[in-house]
Amino acid sequence: MLFLVAALLLLGVMLGTVAHAPLSFTLVAAAVIGVWLAVFAVRERHGRRRETSN
């Protein structure tokens, strides 16, 4: 339960920060985070396939 409260508090802080940032900066930051998450997902999937094939 404490983790949920902390996550919601962090989300509120981040959304508050984004509300004051220019739209162009917000879109660039969102794109960078999205690419980072996509790369992470591909690396995780590729790593798990390699482990199961051995």
C-alpha angles and dihedrals in degrees: 000000000000090000090055092051091049092048092051091047091051091047090052092050092049094048090049090052093048091050090062097042122090115264094242092055091048092052093048092048091048091050092050092050091047093052091047091052092047092051090048092050093049092048092048093049092046092047094051092049090053092051094051094048093058 
